[in-house]
Amino acid sequence: MTPRGDSYLEVAVLLGGSTFRIYRIHVRPELLLLAFLGACGGAPPRPTGPGTVDDPPSSAELAGEELYVPTYGKPELEQALASERTAVASAEAALAGLADTGSDDQVRVATADLAVRRRYVAALEACRDGGRACPPRLDEPSWAYDPDPDTPGATAPPIDAPLAFDLAGWRAIASELFGRACACRTIACVDSMTVAIDVLEARPAPDVDGDEAAAQSVTRARECLFRLRGRAR
């Protein structure tokens, strides 16, 4: 294979015996140069930039994660962060006061609650800095659910959405569970929300339970609870 001129290759093809046929192939000059360098053992520079192998994937791409985009803006997020940091400082002071006067159980619960709130603050910071771990809501909704451990399904979780388990109803329930789970600031909330999701997730019919939108909301709710508990899923 011999380069000829600026944009042609002549290729000799063996047809049989000692008979050859010469083919002239038009090639773009830059490709001709790359082919010639490759034949000589040279290596062209590797392409770089978006969409190439040298462009490192983002952490979200590595995890295959579809990031949740909240409806609130940065000012609301910054305000929530300031409020939560104040709450963390108050919780730290309260825990210090319990060191001498509180019972072991009080210290245990206060320590766990403080850890959850700190992780909530860390999630807000991750949301602000990189759009990750954003909770759907920034308020702290009231939540009181203490089911019997032996029969957790006997008491319906106190959610606002109607307990209807058709497609629209299950989507509304799953969306609320996502919002409430990510809004937890106490270990009691994390524990009881986990039970609430388990109880409600078993209710939809199989054809409804397989809905992608609802399944994504439930998955995100569980991810929030794992994160607030300090565990990687």
Secondary structure by P-SEA (a helix, b strand, c coil): ccccccbbbbbbbbccccbbbbbbbbbcaaaaaaaaaaaacccccccccccccccccccccccccbbbbbcccaaaaaaaaaaaaaaaaaaaaaaaaacccccaaaaaaaaaaaaaaaaaaaaaaaaacccccccccccccbbbbbccccccccccccccccccccaaaaaaaaaaaaaaaaacccaaaaaaaaaaaaaaaacccccccccaaaaaaaaaaaaaaaaaacccc
